[in-house]
Amino acid sequence: MQTQQERLNTAHPEYQNASSLCDAVKTIVSTSKVYHFAGCYSIVKCEGINHTSRAKLVVRELRKIAKLPFKYDIPLKSSMNDVRARLKYSCSCKSYVPKTLSSLTSSSGRKSFSKPGAVPGNENVNTSDTNCGGIVIVTVRDDNSHPLGISGQQIIVEIIH
């Protein structure tokens, strides 16, 4: 269970509600192709909705409202327990962020080129059919920080694109 102190130590900016977080996501998505977003908000826990169900609802909300281009049908990775659920999805935008040649150096020290005809000295490798490697992670966890002891859920959204 998350205490008041743990909540204060959360490294993610806190938004007032889901709408505020989605607005922030829409803004960053519309202004940049490469970004790292992290944010959270808390809600009062509804006894009929566990952490996994809540995470799936948040994912649906991000797809519908923020229009993020991620593969929402099957998570890359998921982990769930009584106090937390975490779902991780891959990007489906197909916009490839080019790698520099130095990042393509093999362990033998030789440059590796992913396309025939790639020339040493070319700073970027052009691959239009490669995923960008972006991910979205939605975590829902217990939030017991309310001063009156009301059980809550903290929703954390992380996007790397």
C-alpha positions, 0 to 999 in steps of 0.5 A: 500500500502506498503511504503519504510519503511514498506518494510525495516521492513519486517522480511523475508530475501529478495531474488533477484528473484523467482529462488533464493528463490526456490534454497534456499527452495530446499537447506533447504528441502534437508538438514533437515526434520524439518525447518522454512523457510521465504523469499520474493522477489519483481517483477514489477506488471503485470496489467493482473495478480492480487494478487490471480492469482500471488499467485497461480502461485507462488504455482505452481512454488514451487510445480514444481521447489522446489518439496515441498510435500504440498496439492496444490489443495485446500488451508486450508485457503485463504484471499484476498483483493485489496492489498493482497492475502494469501494462506495457504496449508497443508503438504502431506509428511506423515512424522510425527514429534513425539510429546513428552509425555509432549505435549500430557498431557490433561487438567486434567494432565493425559497423553494421548496415541494415540496408544494402548500399549503406555507405560509411559516413552516412550519419543515418540509416533510412528504414521506413518499414521499422517500428520506432521502438516507442512504448506506453506503460500504464500502471495502476496501484493502491493509493492510501494517501487520502487524509480521511483514509478513503481507498484510492487508485493512482494511475501512472502513464509513461510514454516513450516515443 
